[in-house]
Amino acid sequence: MRDVTIARNYAETLLALAEHGDALEQWGTRIDMTAAAFSTASIEAVLMSPRVPRDRKIALVTEALHDYPRPFSLFVAAVIRRGRQMLLGQIADEYHTLVDVKMNRVRAGVTVARDIDALARQVIIERLSKAIGKNVIAGFTTDPALLGGVVIRVGDRIYDGSVRKRLAGLRHKLLTT
């Protein structure tokens, strides 16, 4: 729980820096790429090694991020200086959550029984956006076990409109009466 709070605090700082530069989406991409790079075995070994002085770690990362805006590089350096470099993935996740709130959008997982075309996807996204009252960013997956219908996950809420659930409800009803 503590790591999530720490990551949220860093993400709030990163959001403030990104807003100052009016580049929320670009900084989201940058933090994702940096977190992915930090999680590779060779870079993680250097960043976690007690044999590599902290100042050297910061110099290496600052040099690697030379194409990025200076405030972003300084942010990453501050994360390393405080020994929080392995939280960068969580910081990125928290950052995206904060950006979604700021931009009045929500991410949804949509599971369907079989692949659907782009028009059907767009209709689902539009109806979800209208029902929720926010812009929806949907990720689609397929699960043939649903038999038909759709299951939608928004945050910790699940809306199950699948044939599988309806059949299970009907079965339960028949067995209890």
Order of alpha helices (4+ residues) and beta strands (2+ residues): alpha-alpha-alpha-alpha-alpha-alpha-beta-alpha-beta-beta-beta-alpha
